[in-house]
Amino acid sequence: MRRLMKRVAAAVLMAACLVSLSACTAKQEDAAAKVPEISTEGTLVDDAMAQSLKLSAAQTLGTSMEQMIIQKALTEAQGDQESANLYNTQIEIRHELGDVKGIDLDSASVVLLADGSYTVMIPVTFTEGSMQYVLNLNMATQELKTEFTDLGNDDDAKDVGSLMESATVYSAIGIGTVFAVLIFISLLIACFKFIHQWETGKNTKKDTPAPVPAVPVNTAAPAVSADLSDDAELVAVITAAIAAYEGTSSNGLVVRSIRRVQGSRRR
């Protein structure tokens, strides 16, 4: 019984560890998925091209939700998937944070990356929060990518730091869960001793024979049997025995009554 319960406890511990590790891995994967895909590390530029890119991005941000949906459908029908993705990104963020309330062009910036592409970063205020709109345009390949990131994630170093912080928190939660399960199992195993003692005492109580009731002993005086003086032979024998014991003749002896005491026996 105790061996079986220990095996069950070990199985529960293993399951808890696997669940905790799976949860930590899933959380870390979610955190990694939030890392910006568009690089913002490059040379800051403020030329005519940069100004043109800022205005173009701001114009896109100012488009209404209805126009976004129409433009997405048109670009998809024309096979322009990159432009469709640009509108789709706008639609998704507006479903999440509401309509655009402000576009901060004064804080916008443009950087030139090592591959020759430009990345535009514009702070945008929505009904339910603020995000940074990031647009990357490669002039050589005409490749266009867009995304929204947190305003605090301006560089990869901060992104890595945030990711490490999240991973540390999730790891601490997983380890805490494992230790909590270990403590619970330790307490459960400690209770096995008391359960065994209780079962042993219960079985002993069942095996104890019931006490045999005592037979009462009759200490009353023996009852006297019926009168035996009518037995002539017995009277003659007793008379002769008494005469022999006294050393006299039996003619002077008269036996009037003979009674046998209960419990005596003839010899």
Rosetta constraint file for C-alpha pairs under 8 A:
AtomPair CA 1 CA 5 HARMONIC 6.35 0.50
AtomPair CA 2 CA 6 HARMONIC 6.20 0.50
AtomPair CA 2 CA 192 HARMONIC 6.85 0.50
AtomPair CA 3 CA 7 HARMONIC 6.32 0.50
AtomPair CA 4 CA 8 HARMONIC 6.31 0.50
AtomPair CA 5 CA 9 HARMONIC 6.17 0.50
AtomPair CA 6 CA 10 HARMONIC 6.17 0.50
AtomPair CA 6 CA 189 HARMONIC 7.19 0.50
AtomPair CA 7 CA 11 HARMONIC 6.22 0.50
AtomPair CA 8 CA 12 HARMONIC 6.24 0.50
AtomPair CA 9 CA 13 HARMONIC 6.23 0.50
AtomPair CA 9 CA 185 HARMONIC 6.24 0.50
AtomPair CA 10 CA 14 HARMONIC 6.24 0.50
AtomPair CA 11 CA 15 HARMONIC 6.20 0.50
AtomPair CA 12 CA 16 HARMONIC 6.17 0.50
AtomPair CA 13 CA 17 HARMONIC 6.22 0.50
AtomPair CA 13 CA 178 HARMONIC 7.71 0.50
AtomPair CA 13 CA 181 HARMONIC 6.52 0.50
AtomPair CA 13 CA 182 HARMONIC 6.89 0.50
AtomPair CA 13 CA 185 HARMONIC 7.65 0.50
AtomPair CA 14 CA 18 HARMONIC 6.23 0.50
AtomPair CA 15 CA 19 HARMONIC 6.14 0.50
AtomPair CA 16 CA 20 HARMONIC 6.08 0.50
AtomPair CA 16 CA 177 HARMONIC 7.81 0.50
AtomPair CA 16 CA 178 HARMONIC 6.59 0.50
AtomPair CA 16 CA 181 HARMONIC 7.11 0.50
AtomPair CA 17 CA 21 HARMONIC 6.10 0.50
AtomPair CA 17 CA 178 HARMONIC 5.80 0.50
AtomPair CA 18 CA 22 HARMONIC 6.00 0.50
AtomPair CA 19 CA 23 HARMONIC 6.10 0.50
AtomPair CA 20 CA 24 HARMONIC 6.21 0.50
AtomPair CA 20 CA 174 HARMONIC 4.90 0.50
AtomPair CA 20 CA 175 HARMONIC 7.66 0.50
AtomPair CA 20 CA 177 HARMONIC 6.79 0.50
AtomPair CA 20 CA 178 HARMONIC 7.12 0.50
AtomPair CA 21 CA 25 HARMONIC 6.10 0.50
AtomPair CA 21 CA 174 HARMONIC 6.36 0.50
AtomPair CA 22 CA 26 HARMONIC 6.10 0.50
AtomPair CA 23 CA 27 HARMONIC 6.12 0.50
AtomPair CA 23 CA 174 HARMONIC 7.54 0.50
AtomPair CA 24 CA 28 HARMONIC 6.11 0.50
AtomPair CA 24 CA 167 HARMONIC 7.75 0.50
AtomPair CA 24 CA 170 HARMONIC 5.38 0.50
AtomPair CA 24 CA 171 HARMONIC 6.07 0.50
AtomPair CA 24 CA 173 HARMONIC 7.96 0.50
AtomPair CA 24 CA 174 HARMONIC 6.28 0.50
AtomPair CA 25 CA 29 HARMONIC 6.11 0.50
AtomPair CA 26 CA 30 HARMONIC 6.19 0.50
AtomPair CA 27 CA 31 HARMONIC 6.20 0.50
AtomPair CA 27 CA 167 HARMONIC 7.67 0.50
AtomPair CA 27 CA 170 HARMONIC 6.83 0.50
AtomPair CA 28 CA 32 HARMONIC 6.08 0.50
AtomPair CA 28 CA 163 HARMONIC 7.86 0.50
AtomPair CA 28 CA 166 HARMONIC 7.27 0.50
AtomPair CA 28 CA 167 HARMONIC 5.66 0.50
AtomPair CA 28 CA 170 HARMONIC 7.43 0.50
AtomPair CA 29 CA 33 HARMONIC 6.13 0.50
AtomPair CA 30 CA 34 HARMONIC 6.69 0.50
AtomPair CA 31 CA 35 HARMONIC 7.14 0.50
AtomPair CA 31 CA 163 HARMONIC 6.15 0.50
AtomPair CA 31 CA 166 HARMONIC 7.03 0.50
AtomPair CA 31 CA 167 HARMONIC 7.84 0.50
AtomPair CA 32 CA 163 HARMONIC 6.70 0.50
AtomPair CA 35 CA 159 HARMONIC 6.30 0.50
AtomPair CA 35 CA 163 HARMONIC 7.95 0.50
AtomPair CA 36 CA 147 HARMONIC 7.84 0.50
AtomPair CA 36 CA 149 HARMONIC 6.63 0.50
AtomPair CA 36 CA 159 HARMONIC 7.80 0.50
AtomPair CA 38 CA 119 HARMONIC 7.90 0.50
AtomPair CA 38 CA 134 HARMONIC 7.44 0.50
AtomPair CA 38 CA 135 HARMONIC 7.91 0.50
AtomPair CA 38 CA 136 HARMONIC 6.92 0.50
AtomPair CA 38 CA 145 HARMONIC 7.62 0.50
AtomPair CA 38 CA 146 HARMONIC 7.76 0.50
AtomPair CA 38 CA 147 HARMONIC 7.69 0.50
AtomPair CA 39 CA 113 HARMONIC 7.97 0.50
AtomPair CA 39 CA 119 HARMONIC 7.64 0.50
AtomPair CA 39 CA 155 HARMONIC 7.93 0.50
AtomPair CA 39 CA 156 HARMONIC 7.70 0.50
AtomPair CA 40 CA 111 HARMONIC 6.92 0.50
AtomPair CA 40 CA 113 HARMONIC 7.72 0.50
AtomPair CA 40 CA 119 HARMONIC 6.46 0.50
AtomPair CA 40 CA 154 HARMONIC 7.09 0.50
AtomPair CA 40 CA 155 HARMONIC 6.29 0.50
AtomPair CA 40 CA 156 HARMONIC 7.85 0.50
AtomPair CA 41 CA 111 HARMONIC 7.34 0.50
AtomPair CA 41 CA 113 HARMONIC 6.72 0.50
AtomPair CA 41 CA 155 HARMONIC 6.79 0.50
AtomPair CA 41 CA 156 HARMONIC 7.84 0.50
AtomPair CA 42 CA 111 HARMONIC 5.23 0.50
AtomPair CA 42 CA 112 HARMONIC 5.21 0.50
AtomPair CA 42 CA 113 HARMONIC 4.54 0.50
AtomPair CA 42 CA 114 HARMONIC 6.75 0.50
AtomPair CA 43 CA 111 HARMONIC 5.04 0.50
AtomPair CA 43 CA 112 HARMONIC 5.00 0.50
AtomPair CA 43 CA 113 HARMONIC 6.56 0.50
AtomPair CA 44 CA 109 HARMONIC 7.33 0.50
AtomPair CA 44 CA 110 HARMONIC 5.91 0.50
AtomPair CA 44 CA 111 HARMONIC 4.26 0.50
AtomPair CA 44 CA 112 HARMONIC 6.34 0.50
AtomPair CA 45 CA 50 HARMONIC 6.51 0.50
AtomPair CA 45 CA 109 HARMONIC 7.80 0.50
AtomPair CA 45 CA 110 HARMONIC 5.75 0.50
AtomPair CA 45 CA 111 HARMONIC 5.54 0.50
AtomPair CA 45 CA 112 HARMONIC 6.61 0.50
AtomPair CA 46 CA 50 HARMONIC 5.35 0.50
AtomPair CA 46 CA 51 HARMONIC 6.71 0.50
AtomPair CA 46 CA 109 HARMONIC 7.82 0.50
AtomPair CA 46 CA 110 HARMONIC 6.90 0.50
AtomPair CA 47 CA 51 HARMONIC 6.39 0.50
AtomPair CA 48 CA 52 HARMONIC 6.10 0.50
AtomPair CA 49 CA 53 HARMONIC 6.20 0.50
AtomPair CA 50 CA 54 HARMONIC 6.27 0.50
AtomPair CA 50 CA 110 HARMONIC 5.85 0.50
AtomPair CA 50 CA 120 HARMONIC 7.94 0.50
AtomPair CA 51 CA 55 HARMONIC 6.32 0.50
AtomPair CA 52 CA 56 HARMONIC 6.13 0.50
AtomPair CA 53 CA 57 HARMONIC 6.09 0.50
AtomPair CA 53 CA 120 HARMONIC 6.96 0.50
AtomPair CA 54 CA 58 HARMONIC 6.10 0.50
AtomPair CA 54 CA 105 HARMONIC 7.37 0.50
AtomPair CA 54 CA 108 HARMONIC 7.27 0.50
AtomPair CA 54 CA 109 HARMONIC 7.83 0.50
AtomPair CA 54 CA 110 HARMONIC 7.72 0.50
AtomPair CA 54 CA 120 HARMONIC 6.63 0.50
AtomPair CA 54 CA 122 HARMONIC 7.77 0.50
AtomPair CA 55 CA 59 HARMONIC 6.02 0.50
AtomPair CA 56 CA 60 HARMONIC 6.37 0.50
AtomPair CA 57 CA 61 HARMONIC 6.30 0.50
AtomPair CA 57 CA 120 HARMONIC 7.82 0.50
AtomPair CA 57 CA 135 HARMONIC 7.45 0.50
AtomPair CA 58 CA 62 HARMONIC 6.20 0.50
AtomPair CA 58 CA 103 HARMONIC 6.99 0.50
AtomPair CA 58 CA 105 HARMONIC 7.71 0.50
AtomPair CA 58 CA 122 HARMONIC 7.99 0.50
AtomPair CA 59 CA 63 HARMONIC 6.65 0.50
AtomPair CA 61 CA 90 HARMONIC 7.52 0.50
AtomPair CA 61 CA 100 HARMONIC 7.57 0.50
AtomPair CA 61 CA 103 HARMONIC 7.87 0.50
AtomPair CA 62 CA 100 HARMONIC 7.39 0.50
AtomPair CA 63 CA 67 HARMONIC 6.37 0.50
AtomPair CA 63 CA 68 HARMONIC 6.51 0.50
AtomPair CA 64 CA 68 HARMONIC 6.22 0.50
AtomPair CA 65 CA 69 HARMONIC 6.38 0.50
AtomPair CA 65 CA 91 HARMONIC 6.90 0.50
AtomPair CA 65 CA 94 HARMONIC 7.98 0.50
AtomPair CA 66 CA 70 HARMONIC 6.39 0.50
AtomPair CA 67 CA 71 HARMONIC 5.98 0.50
AtomPair CA 68 CA 72 HARMONIC 6.06 0.50
AtomPair CA 68 CA 87 HARMONIC 5.81 0.50
AtomPair CA 68 CA 88 HARMONIC 7.91 0.50
AtomPair CA 68 CA 90 HARMONIC 7.61 0.50
AtomPair CA 68 CA 91 HARMONIC 6.89 0.50
AtomPair CA 69 CA 73 HARMONIC 6.34 0.50
AtomPair CA 69 CA 87 HARMONIC 7.42 0.50
AtomPair CA 69 CA 91 HARMONIC 7.45 0.50
AtomPair CA 70 CA 74 HARMONIC 6.28 0.50
AtomPair CA 71 CA 75 HARMONIC 6.12 0.50
AtomPair CA 71 CA 84 HARMONIC 7.57 0.50
AtomPair CA 71 CA 87 HARMONIC 7.19 0.50
AtomPair CA 72 CA 76 HARMONIC 6.13 0.50
AtomPair CA 72 CA 83 HARMONIC 7.41 0.50
AtomPair CA 72 CA 84 HARMONIC 4.79 0.50
AtomPair CA 72 CA 85 HARMONIC 7.78 0.50
AtomPair CA 72 CA 87 HARMONIC 5.61 0.50
AtomPair CA 72 CA 88 HARMONIC 6.76 0.50
AtomPair CA 73 CA 77 HARMONIC 6.18 0.50
AtomPair CA 73 CA 84 HARMONIC 7.46 0.50
AtomPair CA 74 CA 78 HARMONIC 6.28 0.50
AtomPair CA 75 CA 79 HARMONIC 6.17 0.50
AtomPair CA 75 CA 80 HARMONIC 5.05 0.50
AtomPair CA 75 CA 81 HARMONIC 6.76 0.50
AtomPair CA 75 CA 83 HARMONIC 6.33 0.50
AtomPair CA 75 CA 84 HARMONIC 5.46 0.50
AtomPair CA 76 CA 80 HARMONIC 5.71 0.50
AtomPair CA 76 CA 81 HARMONIC 5.87 0.50
AtomPair CA 76 CA 84 HARMONIC 5.81 0.50
AtomPair CA 80 CA 84 HARMONIC 6.36 0.50
AtomPair CA 81 CA 85 HARMONIC 6.07 0.50
AtomPair CA 82 CA 86 HARMONIC 6.40 0.50
AtomPair CA 82 CA 143 HARMONIC 7.42 0.50
AtomPair CA 82 CA 144 HARMONIC 6.12 0.50
AtomPair CA 82 CA 145 HARMONIC 7.17 0.50
AtomPair CA 83 CA 87 HARMONIC 6.49 0.50
AtomPair CA 83 CA 144 HARMONIC 7.46 0.50
AtomPair CA 84 CA 88 HARMONIC 6.05 0.50
AtomPair CA 85 CA 89 HARMONIC 6.09 0.50
AtomPair CA 85 CA 145 HARMONIC 7.94 0.50
AtomPair CA 85 CA 146 HARMONIC 7.87 0.50
AtomPair CA 86 CA 90 HARMONIC 6.64 0.50
AtomPair CA 86 CA 144 HARMONIC 7.97 0.50
AtomPair CA 86 CA 145 HARMONIC 6.99 0.50
AtomPair CA 86 CA 146 HARMONIC 5.89 0.50
AtomPair CA 87 CA 91 HARMONIC 6.25 0.50
AtomPair CA 88 CA 92 HARMONIC 6.17 0.50
AtomPair CA 89 CA 93 HARMONIC 6.36 0.50
AtomPair CA 89 CA 146 HARMONIC 7.14 0.50
AtomPair CA 89 CA 147 HARMONIC 6.50 0.50
AtomPair CA 89 CA 148 HARMONIC 7.88 0.50
AtomPair CA 90 CA 94 HARMONIC 6.28 0.50
AtomPair CA 91 CA 95 HARMONIC 6.29 0.50
AtomPair CA 92 CA 96 HARMONIC 6.43 0.50
AtomPair CA 93 CA 97 HARMONIC 5.96 0.50
AtomPair CA 93 CA 98 HARMONIC 7.48 0.50
AtomPair CA 93 CA 148 HARMONIC 7.70 0.50
AtomPair CA 94 CA 98 HARMONIC 4.55 0.50
AtomPair CA 94 CA 99 HARMONIC 5.61 0.50
AtomPair CA 94 CA 100 HARMONIC 7.50 0.50
AtomPair CA 94 CA 126 HARMONIC 7.78 0.50
AtomPair CA 97 CA 126 HARMONIC 5.90 0.50
AtomPair CA 97 CA 127 HARMONIC 6.05 0.50
AtomPair CA 97 CA 128 HARMONIC 4.88 0.50
AtomPair CA 97 CA 129 HARMONIC 6.21 0.50
AtomPair CA 98 CA 126 HARMONIC 5.85 0.50
AtomPair CA 98 CA 127 HARMONIC 5.02 0.50
AtomPair CA 98 CA 128 HARMONIC 6.18 0.50
AtomPair CA 99 CA 126 HARMONIC 5.53 0.50
AtomPair CA 99 CA 127 HARMONIC 5.67 0.50
AtomPair CA 100 CA 124 HARMONIC 7.18 0.50
AtomPair CA 100 CA 125 HARMONIC 6.06 0.50
AtomPair CA 100 CA 126 HARMONIC 4.47 0.50
AtomPair CA 100 CA 127 HARMONIC 6.55 0.50
AtomPair CA 101 CA 124 HARMONIC 7.73 0.50
AtomPair CA 101 CA 125 HARMONIC 5.41 0.50
AtomPair CA 101 CA 126 HARMONIC 5.10 0.50
AtomPair CA 101 CA 127 HARMONIC 6.23 0.50
AtomPair CA 102 CA 124 HARMONIC 5.86 0.50
AtomPair CA 102 CA 125 HARMONIC 4.97 0.50
AtomPair CA 102 CA 126 HARMONIC 7.00 0.50
AtomPair CA 103 CA 122 HARMONIC 7.19 0.50
AtomPair CA 103 CA 123 HARMONIC 6.31 0.50
AtomPair CA 103 CA 124 HARMONIC 4.78 0.50
AtomPair CA 103 CA 125 HARMONIC 6.47 0.50
AtomPair CA 104 CA 108 HARMONIC 6.52 0.50
AtomPair CA 104 CA 122 HARMONIC 6.47 0.50
AtomPair CA 104 CA 123 HARMONIC 5.48 0.50
AtomPair CA 104 CA 124 HARMONIC 6.28 0.50
AtomPair CA 105 CA 122 HARMONIC 6.49 0.50
AtomPair CA 105 CA 123 HARMONIC 7.63 0.50
AtomPair CA 107 CA 122 HARMONIC 6.85 0.50
AtomPair CA 107 CA 123 HARMONIC 6.93 0.50
AtomPair CA 108 CA 120 HARMONIC 7.37 0.50
AtomPair CA 108 CA 121 HARMONIC 5.53 0.50
AtomPair CA 108 CA 122 HARMONIC 4.43 0.50
AtomPair CA 108 CA 123 HARMONIC 6.61 0.50
AtomPair CA 109 CA 120 HARMONIC 5.95 0.50
AtomPair CA 109 CA 121 HARMONIC 5.38 0.50
AtomPair CA 109 CA 122 HARMONIC 6.77 0.50
AtomPair CA 110 CA 118 HARMONIC 6.73 0.50
AtomPair CA 110 CA 119 HARMONIC 5.60 0.50
AtomPair CA 110 CA 120 HARMONIC 4.54 0.50
AtomPair CA 110 CA 121 HARMONIC 6.34 0.50
AtomPair CA 111 CA 118 HARMONIC 5.78 0.50
AtomPair CA 111 CA 119 HARMONIC 5.39 0.50
AtomPair CA 111 CA 120 HARMONIC 6.76 0.50
AtomPair CA 112 CA 116 HARMONIC 6.36 0.50
AtomPair CA 112 CA 117 HARMONIC 6.00 0.50
AtomPair CA 112 CA 118 HARMONIC 4.77 0.50
AtomPair CA 112 CA 119 HARMONIC 6.59 0.50
AtomPair CA 113 CA 117 HARMONIC 5.46 0.50
AtomPair CA 113 CA 118 HARMONIC 6.12 0.50
AtomPair CA 113 CA 119 HARMONIC 7.38 0.50
AtomPair CA 116 CA 138 HARMONIC 6.76 0.50
AtomPair CA 116 CA 139 HARMONIC 7.52 0.50
AtomPair CA 116 CA 140 HARMONIC 7.93 0.50
AtomPair CA 117 CA 136 HARMONIC 6.79 0.50
AtomPair CA 117 CA 137 HARMONIC 5.54 0.50
AtomPair CA 117 CA 138 HARMONIC 4.17 0.50
AtomPair CA 117 CA 139 HARMONIC 6.25 0.50
AtomPair CA 117 CA 140 HARMONIC 7.98 0.50
AtomPair CA 118 CA 136 HARMONIC 5.56 0.50
AtomPair CA 118 CA 137 HARMONIC 5.31 0.50
AtomPair CA 118 CA 138 HARMONIC 6.40 0.50
AtomPair CA 118 CA 139 HARMONIC 8.00 0.50
AtomPair CA 119 CA 134 HARMONIC 6.78 0.50
AtomPair CA 119 CA 135 HARMONIC 5.51 0.50
AtomPair CA 119 CA 136 HARMONIC 4.27 0.50
AtomPair CA 119 CA 137 HARMONIC 6.51 0.50
AtomPair CA 120 CA 133 HARMONIC 7.82 0.50
AtomPair CA 120 CA 134 HARMONIC 5.58 0.50
AtomPair CA 120 CA 135 HARMONIC 5.06 0.50
AtomPair CA 120 CA 136 HARMONIC 6.33 0.50
AtomPair CA 121 CA 132 HARMONIC 6.44 0.50
AtomPair CA 121 CA 133 HARMONIC 5.63 0.50
AtomPair CA 121 CA 134 HARMONIC 4.69 0.50
AtomPair CA 121 CA 135 HARMONIC 6.69 0.50
AtomPair CA 122 CA 132 HARMONIC 5.56 0.50
AtomPair CA 122 CA 133 HARMONIC 5.13 0.50
AtomPair CA 122 CA 134 HARMONIC 6.68 0.50
AtomPair CA 123 CA 130 HARMONIC 7.27 0.50
AtomPair CA 123 CA 131 HARMONIC 6.04 0.50
AtomPair CA 123 CA 132 HARMONIC 4.39 0.50
AtomPair CA 123 CA 133 HARMONIC 6.17 0.50
AtomPair CA 123 CA 151 HARMONIC 7.18 0.50
AtomPair CA 124 CA 130 HARMONIC 5.73 0.50
AtomPair CA 124 CA 131 HARMONIC 5.47 0.50
AtomPair CA 124 CA 132 HARMONIC 5.76 0.50
AtomPair CA 124 CA 133 HARMONIC 6.63 0.50
AtomPair CA 125 CA 129 HARMONIC 6.14 0.50
AtomPair CA 125 CA 130 HARMONIC 4.36 0.50
AtomPair CA 125 CA 131 HARMONIC 6.53 0.50
AtomPair CA 126 CA 130 HARMONIC 5.64 0.50
AtomPair CA 126 CA 131 HARMONIC 7.76 0.50
AtomPair CA 130 CA 150 HARMONIC 7.71 0.50
AtomPair CA 130 CA 151 HARMONIC 7.40 0.50
AtomPair CA 131 CA 148 HARMONIC 6.23 0.50
AtomPair CA 131 CA 149 HARMONIC 5.87 0.50
AtomPair CA 131 CA 150 HARMONIC 5.21 0.50
AtomPair CA 131 CA 151 HARMONIC 5.63 0.50
AtomPair CA 132 CA 148 HARMONIC 5.48 0.50
AtomPair CA 132 CA 149 HARMONIC 5.22 0.50
AtomPair CA 132 CA 150 HARMONIC 5.94 0.50
AtomPair CA 132 CA 151 HARMONIC 5.38 0.50
AtomPair CA 133 CA 146 HARMONIC 7.47 0.50
AtomPair CA 133 CA 147 HARMONIC 6.20 0.50
AtomPair CA 133 CA 148 HARMONIC 4.74 0.50
AtomPair CA 133 CA 149 HARMONIC 6.69 0.50
AtomPair CA 134 CA 146 HARMONIC 5.61 0.50
AtomPair CA 134 CA 147 HARMONIC 5.37 0.50
AtomPair CA 134 CA 148 HARMONIC 5.94 0.50
AtomPair CA 134 CA 149 HARMONIC 7.32 0.50
AtomPair CA 135 CA 144 HARMONIC 7.39 0.50
AtomPair CA 135 CA 145 HARMONIC 5.82 0.50
AtomPair CA 135 CA 146 HARMONIC 4.42 0.50
AtomPair CA 135 CA 147 HARMONIC 6.70 0.50
AtomPair CA 136 CA 144 HARMONIC 5.81 0.50
AtomPair CA 136 CA 145 HARMONIC 5.15 0.50
AtomPair CA 136 CA 146 HARMONIC 6.28 0.50
AtomPair CA 137 CA 142 HARMONIC 6.64 0.50
AtomPair CA 137 CA 143 HARMONIC 5.91 0.50
AtomPair CA 137 CA 144 HARMONIC 4.80 0.50
AtomPair CA 137 CA 145 HARMONIC 6.71 0.50
AtomPair CA 138 CA 142 HARMONIC 5.21 0.50
AtomPair CA 138 CA 143 HARMONIC 5.21 0.50
AtomPair CA 138 CA 144 HARMONIC 6.61 0.50
AtomPair CA 139 CA 143 HARMONIC 7.39 0.50
AtomPair CA 149 CA 153 HARMONIC 6.70 0.50
AtomPair CA 152 CA 158 HARMONIC 7.75 0.50
AtomPair CA 153 CA 158 HARMONIC 5.91 0.50
AtomPair CA 153 CA 159 HARMONIC 5.80 0.50
AtomPair CA 154 CA 158 HARMONIC 7.14 0.50
AtomPair CA 154 CA 159 HARMONIC 7.99 0.50
AtomPair CA 155 CA 159 HARMONIC 6.56 0.50
AtomPair CA 156 CA 160 HARMONIC 6.14 0.50
AtomPair CA 157 CA 161 HARMONIC 6.20 0.50
AtomPair CA 158 CA 162 HARMONIC 6.09 0.50
AtomPair CA 159 CA 163 HARMONIC 6.13 0.50
AtomPair CA 160 CA 164 HARMONIC 6.12 0.50
AtomPair CA 161 CA 165 HARMONIC 6.17 0.50
AtomPair CA 162 CA 166 HARMONIC 6.21 0.50
AtomPair CA 163 CA 167 HARMONIC 6.12 0.50
AtomPair CA 164 CA 168 HARMONIC 6.08 0.50
AtomPair CA 165 CA 169 HARMONIC 6.34 0.50
AtomPair CA 166 CA 170 HARMONIC 6.25 0.50
AtomPair CA 167 CA 171 HARMONIC 6.04 0.50
AtomPair CA 168 CA 172 HARMONIC 6.12 0.50
AtomPair CA 169 CA 173 HARMONIC 6.28 0.50
AtomPair CA 170 CA 174 HARMONIC 6.22 0.50
AtomPair CA 171 CA 175 HARMONIC 6.15 0.50
AtomPair CA 172 CA 176 HARMONIC 5.99 0.50
AtomPair CA 173 CA 177 HARMONIC 6.17 0.50
AtomPair CA 174 CA 178 HARMONIC 6.39 0.50
AtomPair CA 175 CA 179 HARMONIC 6.29 0.50
AtomPair CA 176 CA 180 HARMONIC 6.13 0.50
AtomPair CA 177 CA 181 HARMONIC 6.31 0.50
AtomPair CA 178 CA 182 HARMONIC 6.23 0.50
AtomPair CA 179 CA 183 HARMONIC 6.21 0.50
AtomPair CA 180 CA 184 HARMONIC 6.31 0.50
AtomPair CA 181 CA 185 HARMONIC 6.16 0.50
AtomPair CA 182 CA 186 HARMONIC 6.12 0.50
AtomPair CA 183 CA 187 HARMONIC 6.31 0.50
AtomPair CA 184 CA 188 HARMONIC 6.21 0.50
AtomPair CA 185 CA 189 HARMONIC 6.12 0.50
AtomPair CA 186 CA 190 HARMONIC 6.19 0.50
AtomPair CA 187 CA 191 HARMONIC 6.40 0.50
AtomPair CA 188 CA 192 HARMONIC 6.83 0.50
AtomPair CA 189 CA 193 HARMONIC 7.81 0.50
AtomPair CA 190 CA 194 HARMONIC 7.90 0.50
AtomPair CA 191 CA 195 HARMONIC 6.32 0.50
AtomPair CA 192 CA 196 HARMONIC 6.10 0.50
AtomPair CA 193 CA 197 HARMONIC 6.28 0.50
AtomPair CA 194 CA 198 HARMONIC 6.11 0.50
AtomPair CA 195 CA 199 HARMONIC 6.23 0.50
AtomPair CA 196 CA 200 HARMONIC 6.12 0.50
AtomPair CA 197 CA 201 HARMONIC 6.11 0.50
AtomPair CA 198 CA 202 HARMONIC 6.15 0.50
AtomPair CA 199 CA 203 HARMONIC 6.26 0.50
AtomPair CA 200 CA 204 HARMONIC 6.15 0.50
AtomPair CA 201 CA 205 HARMONIC 6.13 0.50
AtomPair CA 202 CA 206 HARMONIC 6.45 0.50
AtomPair CA 203 CA 207 HARMONIC 6.33 0.50
AtomPair CA 204 CA 208 HARMONIC 6.34 0.50
AtomPair CA 222 CA 261 HARMONIC 6.92 0.50
AtomPair CA 222 CA 262 HARMONIC 5.63 0.50
AtomPair CA 222 CA 263 HARMONIC 7.22 0.50
AtomPair CA 223 CA 261 HARMONIC 6.76 0.50
AtomPair CA 223 CA 262 HARMONIC 5.55 0.50
AtomPair CA 224 CA 259 HARMONIC 6.91 0.50
AtomPair CA 224 CA 260 HARMONIC 6.42 0.50
AtomPair CA 224 CA 261 HARMONIC 4.99 0.50
AtomPair CA 224 CA 262 HARMONIC 5.69 0.50
AtomPair CA 225 CA 259 HARMONIC 6.16 0.50
AtomPair CA 225 CA 260 HARMONIC 5.45 0.50
AtomPair CA 225 CA 261 HARMONIC 6.01 0.50
AtomPair CA 225 CA 262 HARMONIC 6.08 0.50
AtomPair CA 226 CA 259 HARMONIC 6.22 0.50
AtomPair CA 226 CA 260 HARMONIC 7.27 0.50
AtomPair CA 227 CA 257 HARMONIC 6.72 0.50
AtomPair CA 227 CA 258 HARMONIC 5.77 0.50
AtomPair CA 227 CA 259 HARMONIC 4.92 0.50
AtomPair CA 227 CA 260 HARMONIC 7.61 0.50
AtomPair CA 228 CA 257 HARMONIC 7.03 0.50
AtomPair CA 228 CA 258 HARMONIC 4.94 0.50
AtomPair CA 228 CA 259 HARMONIC 5.57 0.50
AtomPair CA 228 CA 260 HARMONIC 7.47 0.50
AtomPair CA 229 CA 234 HARMONIC 7.88 0.50
AtomPair CA 229 CA 235 HARMONIC 6.52 0.50
AtomPair CA 229 CA 255 HARMONIC 7.52 0.50
AtomPair CA 229 CA 256 HARMONIC 6.76 0.50
AtomPair CA 229 CA 257 HARMONIC 5.03 0.50
AtomPair CA 229 CA 258 HARMONIC 4.85 0.50
AtomPair CA 229 CA 259 HARMONIC 7.55 0.50
AtomPair CA 230 CA 235 HARMONIC 7.86 0.50
AtomPair CA 231 CA 235 HARMONIC 6.20 0.50
AtomPair CA 232 CA 236 HARMONIC 6.16 0.50
AtomPair CA 233 CA 237 HARMONIC 6.21 0.50
AtomPair CA 234 CA 238 HARMONIC 6.13 0.50
AtomPair CA 235 CA 239 HARMONIC 6.04 0.50
AtomPair CA 235 CA 255 HARMONIC 6.70 0.50
AtomPair CA 235 CA 258 HARMONIC 7.86 0.50
AtomPair CA 236 CA 240 HARMONIC 6.15 0.50
AtomPair CA 237 CA 241 HARMONIC 6.21 0.50
AtomPair CA 238 CA 242 HARMONIC 6.19 0.50
AtomPair CA 239 CA 243 HARMONIC 6.17 0.50
AtomPair CA 239 CA 250 HARMONIC 6.40 0.50
AtomPair CA 239 CA 253 HARMONIC 6.74 0.50
AtomPair CA 239 CA 254 HARMONIC 7.60 0.50
AtomPair CA 239 CA 255 HARMONIC 6.94 0.50
AtomPair CA 240 CA 244 HARMONIC 6.10 0.50
AtomPair CA 240 CA 250 HARMONIC 6.16 0.50
AtomPair CA 241 CA 245 HARMONIC 6.14 0.50
AtomPair CA 242 CA 246 HARMONIC 6.12 0.50
AtomPair CA 242 CA 250 HARMONIC 7.97 0.50
AtomPair CA 243 CA 247 HARMONIC 5.74 0.50
AtomPair CA 243 CA 248 HARMONIC 5.25 0.50
AtomPair CA 243 CA 249 HARMONIC 5.82 0.50
AtomPair CA 243 CA 250 HARMONIC 5.22 0.50
AtomPair CA 243 CA 253 HARMONIC 7.63 0.50
AtomPair CA 244 CA 248 HARMONIC 6.66 0.50
AtomPair CA 244 CA 249 HARMONIC 7.93 0.50
AtomPair CA 249 CA 253 HARMONIC 7.90 0.50
AtomPair CA 260 CA 264 HARMONIC 7.43 0.50
